[in-house]
Amino acid sequence: MIVAIDDVMDAGAAPAVCRSRIERLRALAVDGLARMIRPADRLFAFRVRRNAAGLQVEGTSSRYTAMVLIGLAGESEEVAARALGDRRREELLADLLAATAHTDNLGDAAVTLWAAIALGPSNVEAPLGRLVTLLRADAARPTVELAWALSALCHATNGNHAVAEWRDRVAQRLLVAFDPRSGLFPHVAGSRPARFRGHVACFADLVYPILALAHLAAQTGRAAALDVANRCAARMCALQGPEGQWWWHYDVRTGRVVERYPVYAVHQDAMAPMALHALREAGGDNHDAAIRRGLDWLAAAAELGGGSLIDESVGLIWRKVARREPRKLVRAGQAFMSGMHARLRVPLADTLFPPTAIDYEDRPYHLGWVLYAWSPARVRRWGTENT
């Protein structure tokens, strides 16, 4: 059963967000992570999913493990112990480094390096070398992976001129990929757009570059990085849904929404907040109101009749609200129609395919990003300024 947690997340309360709301999200994240770690596999699971047999823990993911470690790096030993059980962060990092030592995936290499830096400088050399090796191939790359690489390199630089040079190369690739007409980033940087889907970017393609460029601006004071991050964040917030939804697909040519659903919980409580917090901390614009609206939707989603993806009965945050559609039909149709003409959309999509389906799974990266987005210092600021 999906329940709205009215005692701490009353969307009608004034002010809209209070410190207890964030503290509850953090507690759910820590307890959820404890259920997702797989000691025998020495990594975090890929997901927890509800099916007819109950809650099932499935697979493993080195990428998700890295993201969890980034989130846990800023936590106390007590909080980390609650999430990891009998494992220590440094032990899990050693297993992660072994699992990704020869990865050919730029994204995995980037978040592994980022995690290693977050937990201390002694384990950085090998993942840094792997990331640089992959970056030497000057091929088209997913924007998200380049953004992760930039965030990792910003944290790795520490006065090292060679690392700073790679940081600046990656930053330049992101800055060149940015479309100043729409205020958005493409899904893939450095390639010609595909005929019918090349104009479509997803929410992650906006959030992670904002975060990475905010990191760069905070480290270097580079005005161009802050300007692009500000412009993308402004457009992203202007497109936010009327109930606080962070929509899913965007048209890079026009800066308009292509397809609204699914709406993901991780976008509402973690990814948008962590990017917008970092932007403000780097000297950029303040988008706290947009963060509050996103959390309000998570507390009481109109698509669920005021219910919430936060399920207190199982202590998990379900993954998304989606359309009741076969095989992502509307998403494919919206991409095709808007590819034919920027203003074309699938007719009667909300009537024929209502957005009322819940994806009953949760993934550890979501919970790791909750902790990263809402570090203890940010919770203190939020509690002071928004209560």
KOLBA-206674 format. One record per residue (C-alpha): residue in one letter; x, y, z. Coordinates in pm, 1 decimal. Layout:
- a, X, Y, Z .
...
//
This chain:
- m, 0.0, 0.0, 0.0 .
- i, 121.4, 349.2, -85.9 .
- v, 76.0, 599.9, 192.8 .
- a, 136.0, 970.6, 225.5 .
- i, 342.1, 1028.8, 536.8 .
- d, 137.9, 1315.9, 663.7 .
- d, 306.7, 1335.1, 1000.6 .
- v, 634.6, 1464.5, 854.8 .
- m, 560.2, 1532.3, 489.5 .
- d, 235.5, 1727.4, 483.9 .
- a, 243.9, 1905.4, 149.8 .
- g, -12.1, 2154.7, 274.3 .
- a, 195.8, 2262.2, 568.7 .
- a, 345.9, 2608.6, 588.8 .
- p, 631.5, 2623.0, 525.5 .
- a, 617.6, 2354.4, 255.7 .
- v, 936.3, 2182.0, 366.2 .
- c, 1073.8, 2134.2, 715.5 .
- r, 1387.2, 1978.1, 851.0 .
- s, 1201.6, 1670.4, 976.5 .
- r, 1104.8, 1587.9, 617.3 .
- i, 1467.2, 1570.3, 509.2 .
- e, 1573.2, 1381.3, 818.5 .
- r, 1306.9, 1120.4, 744.2 .
- l, 1431.7, 1081.1, 388.3 .
- r, 1784.8, 1035.7, 518.5 .
- a, 1672.0, 772.5, 767.0 .
- l, 1485.6, 582.7, 496.0 .
- a, 1796.8, 598.6, 277.4 .
- v, 2024.7, 454.1, 544.0 .
- d, 1783.9, 176.4, 639.1 .
- g, 1712.7, 97.7, 273.8 .
- l, 2082.8, 67.2, 196.5 .
- a, 2122.8, -183.5, 477.5 .
- r, 1874.7, -405.5, 294.0 .
- m, 2052.2, -371.6, -40.7 .
- i, 2412.2, -455.0, 43.8 .
- r, 2519.5, -802.5, -69.4 .
- p, 2810.5, -914.3, 150.4 .
- a, 2868.5, -1236.7, -43.9 .
- d, 2905.0, -1041.1, -367.8 .
- r, 3101.0, -760.9, -195.4 .
- l, 2895.3, -492.4, -372.8 .
- f, 2554.7, -330.4, -350.6 .
- a, 2259.8, -484.2, -528.7 .
- f, 2121.8, -356.5, -855.8 .
- r, 1775.9, -317.8, -704.5 .
- v, 1511.7, -430.8, -459.0 .
- r, 1189.3, -522.0, -634.9 .
- r, 845.2, -614.6, -508.9 .
- n, 677.8, -908.6, -679.4 .
- a, 427.3, -1179.4, -590.3 .
- a, 683.2, -1345.9, -363.0 .
- g, 752.1, -1025.6, -170.1 .
- l, 1063.7, -807.7, -173.2 .
- q, 1348.1, -951.4, -379.1 .
- v, 1707.0, -824.9, -386.6 .
- e, 1845.3, -863.0, -737.6 .
- g, 2184.3, -840.6, -905.6 .
- t, 2485.4, -627.8, -822.3 .
- s, 2617.1, -297.9, -954.7 .
- s, 2963.1, -149.7, -920.8 .
- r, 2828.8, 185.1, -1047.4 .
- y, 2560.8, 197.0, -781.5 .
- t, 2812.4, 88.8, -518.4 .
- a, 3032.6, 385.9, -611.2 .
- m, 2740.1, 625.7, -581.3 .
- v, 2650.2, 486.7, -240.4 .
- l, 3009.0, 536.6, -123.1 .
- i, 3002.9, 897.4, -247.4 .
- g, 2690.1, 952.3, -41.6 .
- l, 2828.6, 778.3, 265.5 .
- a, 3164.6, 957.5, 250.8 .
- g, 3025.6, 1261.8, 428.4 .
- e, 2848.2, 1063.8, 699.0 .
- s, 2957.8, 968.8, 1047.4 .
- e, 3095.1, 625.6, 1128.0 .
- e, 2767.9, 549.4, 1305.3 .
- v, 2555.0, 626.1, 999.7 .
- a, 2791.7, 434.6, 769.8 .
- a, 2778.1, 133.4, 1001.5 .
- r, 2398.0, 135.2, 990.1 .
- a, 2406.0, 127.9, 611.4 .
- l, 2688.6, -123.5, 567.8 .
- g, 2645.0, -361.0, 859.5 .
- d, 2974.0, -536.1, 929.9 .
- r, 3148.8, -379.8, 630.0 .
- r, 3360.3, -65.9, 650.0 .
- r, 3355.5, 198.4, 378.4 .
- e, 3723.3, 141.9, 302.6 .
- e, 3669.7, -233.1, 262.4 .
- l, 3382.6, -180.8, 23.2 .
- l, 3592.2, 68.3, -172.7 .
- a, 3869.6, -190.9, -208.6 .
- d, 3617.5, -437.7, -352.9 .
- l, 3483.6, -168.8, -585.9 .
- l, 3832.3, -81.7, -710.2 .
- a, 3898.0, -448.5, -784.9 .
- a, 3567.6, -481.0, -970.5 .
- t, 3631.7, -179.1, -1192.6 .
- a, 4009.1, -201.4, -1240.0 .
- h, 3975.2, -293.7, -1608.1 .
- t, 3637.9, -143.6, -1690.7 .
- d, 3582.5, -5.2, -2038.9 .
- n, 3285.7, 199.1, -1922.7 .
- l, 3367.5, 567.0, -1879.2 .
- g, 3079.3, 624.1, -1638.4 .
- d, 3183.0, 340.7, -1408.4 .
- a, 3544.4, 459.6, -1410.7 .
- a, 3437.2, 815.5, -1331.2 .
- v, 3213.2, 739.9, -1033.7 .
- t, 3468.8, 490.6, -899.7 .
- l, 3736.8, 760.4, -902.2 .
- w, 3494.7, 1004.8, -740.8 .
- a, 3420.7, 753.5, -463.6 .
- a, 3789.8, 682.6, -408.0 .
- i, 3866.1, 1053.7, -369.7 .
- a, 3571.1, 1103.9, -137.2 .
- l, 3703.7, 836.5, 97.4 .
- g, 4067.3, 950.3, 94.1 .
- p, 4362.3, 1010.2, -137.6 .
- s, 4546.8, 680.5, -85.7 .
- n, 4344.8, 481.9, -342.7 .
- v, 4325.7, 737.4, -623.6 .
- e, 4614.5, 654.3, -856.8 .
- a, 4470.7, 340.2, -1022.0 .
- p, 4115.5, 468.5, -1087.2 .
- l, 4253.0, 802.1, -1205.9 .
- g, 4478.1, 624.3, -1453.1 .
- r, 4188.3, 414.8, -1577.3 .
- l, 3967.3, 718.9, -1629.8 .
- v, 4238.6, 906.3, -1820.0 .
- t, 4298.8, 602.5, -2041.2 .
- l, 3931.6, 595.9, -2137.7 .
- l, 3922.3, 971.3, -2194.7 .
- r, 4210.8, 947.4, -2443.3 .
- a, 3966.7, 794.4, -2692.4 .
- d, 3820.0, 1115.7, -2827.5 .
- a, 3485.8, 958.7, -2918.1 .
- a, 3129.7, 1074.8, -2872.7 .
- r, 3026.8, 1016.9, -2512.8 .
- p, 2702.0, 1021.6, -2317.9 .
- t, 2670.9, 1363.3, -2158.0 .
- v, 2603.5, 1206.8, -1819.3 .
- e, 2931.4, 1013.2, -1827.2 .
- l, 3131.5, 1322.7, -1923.5 .
- a, 2967.5, 1509.6, -1636.8 .
- w, 3060.1, 1235.5, -1390.1 .
- a, 3415.6, 1245.6, -1523.6 .
- l, 3431.3, 1622.4, -1473.1 .
- s, 3300.1, 1596.9, -1117.0 .
- a, 3555.8, 1327.3, -1039.1 .
- l, 3843.9, 1522.4, -1194.1 .
- c, 3744.6, 1838.6, -1008.1 .
- h, 3776.0, 1646.0, -684.1 .
- a, 4100.3, 1479.4, -799.0 .
- t, 4290.3, 1787.2, -913.5 .
- n, 4434.6, 1911.9, -582.6 .
- g, 4708.3, 2116.3, -748.3 .
- n, 4807.1, 1844.2, -997.6 .
- h, 4856.7, 2022.2, -1331.3 .
- a, 4821.5, 1706.6, -1541.0 .
- v, 4488.4, 1623.7, -1379.2 .
- a, 4377.3, 1986.1, -1416.6 .
- e, 4451.9, 1963.2, -1788.7 .
- w, 4222.9, 1660.3, -1824.1 .
- r, 3961.0, 1834.1, -1611.8 .
- d, 3968.2, 2133.2, -1846.0 .
- r, 3945.7, 1914.7, -2156.9 .
- v, 3635.4, 1740.6, -2026.5 .
- a, 3485.3, 2071.8, -1916.3 .
- q, 3536.7, 2213.6, -2263.7 .
- r, 3357.1, 1917.1, -2419.4 .
- l, 3057.7, 1980.3, -2194.5 .
- l, 3057.1, 2353.6, -2257.8 .
- v, 3070.8, 2300.9, -2634.3 .
- a, 2784.7, 2049.8, -2613.6 .
- f, 2556.7, 2299.6, -2438.2 .
- d, 2292.1, 2448.6, -2668.4 .
- p, 2253.1, 2818.9, -2579.7 .
- r, 1928.4, 2845.9, -2777.5 .
- s, 1741.8, 2594.7, -2564.9 .
- g, 1950.8, 2613.6, -2248.5 .
- l, 1988.4, 2233.3, -2249.6 .
- f, 2249.2, 1963.2, -2303.6 .
- p, 2213.4, 1678.7, -2555.7 .
- h, 2199.8, 1313.5, -2460.2 .
- v, 2532.0, 1245.5, -2636.7 .
- a, 2812.8, 1499.7, -2666.7 .
- g, 3024.8, 1515.1, -2978.3 .
- s, 2807.9, 1332.2, -3232.4 .
- r, 2558.2, 1413.8, -3502.1 .
- p, 2203.7, 1371.8, -3365.7 .
- a, 2017.3, 1060.1, -3472.6 .
- r, 1726.9, 1134.5, -3705.0 .
- f, 1431.3, 1073.7, -3473.7 .
- r, 1578.8, 1059.9, -3122.5 .
- g, 1887.6, 1277.4, -3137.8 .
- h, 1693.6, 1584.6, -3027.3 .
- v, 1575.8, 1416.0, -2705.0 .
- a, 1760.6, 1464.7, -2378.2 .
- c, 1657.3, 1320.7, -2043.5 .
- f, 1651.4, 1482.9, -1701.8 .
- a, 1986.4, 1329.1, -1607.2 .
- d, 2143.8, 1503.1, -1907.9 .
- l, 2062.3, 1833.9, -1739.0 .
- v, 2126.2, 1758.0, -1373.4 .
- y, 2471.4, 1602.0, -1390.2 .
- p, 2627.0, 1875.2, -1609.4 .
- i, 2483.9, 2141.9, -1376.7 .
- l, 2643.2, 1959.0, -1084.1 .
- a, 2978.9, 1910.2, -1258.8 .
- l, 3004.1, 2268.4, -1383.0 .
- a, 2911.6, 2393.4, -1037.2 .
- h, 3199.9, 2185.8, -900.7 .
- l, 3430.3, 2340.9, -1160.9 .
- a, 3311.7, 2693.5, -1085.5 .
- a, 3355.3, 2641.6, -711.5 .
- q, 3708.7, 2511.7, -764.1 .
- t, 3832.4, 2754.0, -1029.8 .
- g, 3595.5, 3049.9, -1026.0 .
- r, 3548.5, 3000.5, -1398.9 .
- a, 3269.2, 3235.3, -1506.4 .
- a, 3176.5, 3041.5, -1821.8 .
- a, 3110.4, 2725.1, -1621.7 .
- l, 2889.3, 2905.8, -1372.4 .
- d, 2704.3, 3085.9, -1651.0 .
- v, 2618.2, 2766.4, -1838.6 .
- a, 2517.5, 2587.9, -1517.6 .
- n, 2295.9, 2882.1, -1425.8 .
- r, 2132.6, 2890.9, -1768.2 .
- c, 2062.1, 2518.9, -1776.2 .
- a, 1925.3, 2523.7, -1420.3 .
- a, 1701.9, 2819.9, -1500.9 .
- r, 1555.4, 2640.9, -1801.7 .
- m, 1513.9, 2314.7, -1610.0 .
- c, 1329.1, 2492.3, -1329.2 .
- a, 1113.5, 2687.5, -1573.3 .
- l, 997.5, 2354.0, -1718.0 .
- q, 917.0, 2199.1, -1378.3 .
- g, 562.7, 2063.5, -1359.1 .
- p, 280.3, 2251.5, -1186.9 .
- e, 286.0, 2011.6, -890.6 .
- g, 665.7, 2007.2, -869.1 .
- q, 731.4, 1719.7, -1109.3 .
- w, 1070.5, 1697.1, -1274.9 .
- w, 978.0, 1577.1, -1623.1 .
- w, 1169.0, 1308.6, -1811.2 .
- h, 1236.9, 1398.4, -2179.4 .
- y, 1322.8, 1737.5, -2335.7 .
- d, 1379.6, 1877.3, -2684.8 .
- v, 1734.6, 2011.0, -2706.8 .
- r, 1644.0, 2217.8, -3013.6 .
- t, 1359.7, 2414.0, -2856.5 .
- g, 1392.3, 2378.4, -2479.3 .
- r, 1044.5, 2226.8, -2451.7 .
- v, 924.0, 1909.3, -2283.1 .
- v, 891.2, 1612.1, -2519.1 .
- e, 744.5, 1357.1, -2275.7 .
- r, 665.8, 1414.0, -1910.5 .
- y, 652.1, 1060.2, -1772.4 .
- p, 785.2, 867.6, -1591.4 .
- v, 847.8, 1096.2, -1295.1 .
- y, 1125.3, 939.8, -1086.4 .
- a, 1149.9, 968.7, -709.8 .
- v, 1529.3, 1006.2, -728.8 .
- h, 1487.7, 1320.5, -939.2 .
- q, 1258.5, 1473.2, -678.9 .
- d, 1447.9, 1405.0, -356.3 .
- a, 1810.0, 1366.6, -467.7 .
- m, 1928.6, 1452.6, -817.9 .
- a, 1762.8, 1792.4, -860.4 .
- p, 1846.9, 1897.6, -503.3 .
- m, 2213.4, 1795.2, -524.7 .
- a, 2267.8, 1986.6, -849.1 .
- l, 2079.8, 2296.5, -737.9 .
- h, 2245.9, 2299.2, -395.1 .
- a, 2589.4, 2276.3, -558.1 .
- l, 2501.5, 2556.7, -798.0 .
- r, 2401.8, 2789.5, -516.0 .
- e, 2712.4, 2698.4, -315.6 .
- a, 2930.4, 2783.1, -617.2 .
- g, 2782.9, 3133.2, -630.2 .
- g, 2499.7, 3056.6, -870.7 .
- d, 2128.8, 3120.6, -851.8 .
- n, 1908.0, 3008.8, -564.0 .
- h, 1647.5, 2749.2, -666.3 .
- d, 1533.6, 2641.4, -321.0 .
- a, 1170.0, 2702.6, -417.8 .
- a, 1199.3, 2447.9, -700.6 .
- i, 1356.4, 2197.8, -461.8 .
- r, 1064.9, 2247.7, -221.4 .
- r, 811.1, 2192.5, -498.2 .
- g, 985.2, 1872.5, -600.9 .
- l, 969.4, 1741.1, -247.1 .
- d, 605.3, 1843.4, -220.1 .
- w, 521.3, 1624.7, -519.9 .
- l, 699.4, 1330.7, -360.4 .
- a, 495.1, 1384.7, -45.4 .
- a, 161.4, 1395.5, -225.3 .
- a, 153.9, 1316.6, -596.9 .
- a, -154.1, 1427.4, -785.5 .
- e, -112.3, 1129.2, -1019.1 .
- l, -157.9, 900.7, -716.6 .
- g, -455.3, 1088.0, -576.6 .
- g, -237.0, 1250.8, -314.7 .
- g, -47.3, 932.5, -229.4 .
- s, 328.6, 905.4, -216.1 .
- l, 604.7, 689.3, -358.9 .
- i, 742.7, 686.4, -4.9 .
- d, 602.5, 363.8, 136.1 .
- e, 632.7, 358.0, 513.2 .
- s, 485.8, 8.1, 529.1 .
- v, 805.9, -134.8, 377.4 .
- g, 1049.5, 150.8, 442.4 .
- l, 1133.2, 209.4, 76.4 .
- i, 1086.9, 483.1, -183.1 .
- w, 937.8, 334.3, -497.6 .
- r, 1114.5, 419.5, -820.5 .
- k, 865.4, 611.3, -1034.9 .
- v, 515.8, 701.5, -1148.4 .
- a, 468.6, 605.1, -1512.4 .
- r, 205.6, 580.9, -1780.3 .
- r, 4.8, 264.5, -1819.4 .
- e, 149.7, 190.2, -2161.4 .
- p, 288.8, -114.8, -2342.6 .
- r, 665.1, -120.5, -2394.0 .
- k, 731.4, 254.8, -2353.7 .
- l, 494.5, 325.3, -2640.8 .
- v, 424.2, 690.3, -2561.0 .
- r, 789.6, 777.2, -2506.3 .
- a, 881.7, 630.7, -2842.5 .
- g, 585.2, 800.0, -3005.6 .
- q, 665.6, 1139.6, -2856.3 .
- a, 1024.5, 1117.1, -2974.9 .
- f, 910.6, 1019.9, -3326.0 .
- m, 639.9, 1285.5, -3349.3 .
- s, 856.9, 1568.2, -3215.5 .
- g, 1134.5, 1452.7, -3446.9 .
- m, 902.2, 1502.5, -3742.1 .
- h, 810.2, 1851.9, -3620.0 .
- a, 905.6, 2028.5, -3297.8 .
- r, 543.5, 2099.5, -3202.2 .
- l, 394.5, 1756.5, -3275.2 .
- r, 301.2, 1530.7, -2982.2 .
- v, 106.2, 1207.2, -2936.2 .
- p, -262.2, 1307.3, -2914.5 .
- l, -470.0, 1217.5, -2607.1 .
- a, -166.5, 1062.2, -2437.7 .
- d, -291.8, 1138.3, -2085.2 .
- t, -638.9, 1003.2, -2161.9 .
- l, -532.4, 685.6, -2337.7 .
- f, -227.3, 616.3, -2123.1 .
- p, -284.1, 774.3, -1779.3 .
- p, 23.4, 826.3, -1556.9 .
- t, -93.3, 617.4, -1263.1 .
- a, 136.4, 313.3, -1270.9 .
- i, 390.2, 267.1, -990.5 .
- d, 723.8, 93.6, -1044.9 .
- y, 767.2, -109.0, -728.4 .
- e, 1143.9, -111.7, -704.6 .
- d, 1416.7, 93.7, -543.1 .
- r, 1785.8, 113.3, -630.9 .
- p, 2082.5, 186.3, -405.3 .
- y, 2214.4, 477.3, -610.7 .
- h, 1890.5, 661.7, -532.0 .
- l, 1952.4, 625.8, -160.5 .
- g, 2320.5, 712.6, -192.8 .
- w, 2231.2, 1030.6, -378.9 .
- v, 1975.7, 1120.4, -108.0 .
- l, 2262.0, 1123.5, 143.5 .
- y, 2488.4, 1314.9, -93.5 .
- a, 2221.9, 1573.5, -175.4 .
- w, 2123.4, 1617.9, 186.9 .
- s, 2455.6, 1613.2, 370.0 .
- p, 2441.1, 1706.7, 738.2 .
- a, 2564.6, 2058.7, 657.7 .
- r, 2292.8, 2107.9, 395.8 .
- v, 2028.1, 1976.0, 631.1 .
- r, 2136.1, 2233.0, 888.0 .
- r, 2115.5, 2514.8, 634.8 .
- w, 1783.5, 2393.7, 501.7 .
- g, 1643.1, 2363.6, 849.8 .
- t, 1752.9, 2717.9, 933.6 .
- e, 1629.6, 2882.1, 613.8 .
- n, 1318.9, 2677.1, 534.2 .
- t, 1144.0, 2623.7, 866.0 .
//
